[in-house]
């Protein structure tokens, strides 16, 4: 993912933009070594994946987890469509 794409998904996460009924299965196991490189994933799936991973019980964003998730997406060379 490019820096511009990372900024887009991070901004949408922080603004609380929600995409209900989004299927998150394309990113299941993205941190595992078996997850293949160069996956084409929609913006909506990425935002909802980040929401699932990074939103704490009090509604705040876990910034450490967000940085780790974004690094995984960059390392796995996820391509946002």
N, C-alpha and C positions, 0 to 999 in steps of 0.2 A: 504494500500500500504506500502511496505517496504521502508526503507531509500534508498536502492539501486535503486528501481523502481522510487522513487521520483527524484533521481539524474539523472536517464536516461531521463525522460520526461523533466526535467528542462534543461538539457544540450541540448537536441534536440530543445527545444523552443528557447534557447539563440543562438544556431547556425543557426537558421532560417530554419531548416528542415521543409518542408511542405508536406502534404499529401492531394493533391487536390481531390475533389469529395468524401470526407469522410463524412459519415452521422453522424451528431452530436446528433441526437435524443436520443441515449441511456443515455446521461448525462443531458438532459433537466430537469430542476427542481431539480438538485442534492442537492441544499441547503435547499430544502423544507422538512418538517417533513414526508411527504408522500413518499419520495424517499426511497425505500427499501434498507436494508443493504445487503452487500455481493453480489454486482453486478459484473459480469465478463465483463470487458470492454477491448477492444484492445488498444494497445499502441498508435496507430494512432489516435483513437478517443480522447484519453486523451490529446495528444499533440495539436490537432487541437482545442479542447475545451479550453485549456489554451491560445492558440493563440487568439482565439475569445474573451476571457475574459480579457486578460492582455496586449495586444499590444495597445499602445496609438497611437493617430493620427500622432505623429511625428516619429513613428517606434520604439520607446523605449519600454521597458517592465516596467509596473507598478509593482514594487516589492511588494508593500503592497497588491495589489490584487492577485498577484501570491501566496504569503504566505497564504492568506485567502482561495484561491481555493485549494491549496495543503492540508490545514488543513481540509477542507470539504471532500476531497477525503479520507483522513485518518480516519476521524470520521465516514464516511459512509461505511468504510471498503471495498472500491472498490478494486477489484482484477484485476491486469493487466495481460492480456493474450497475 
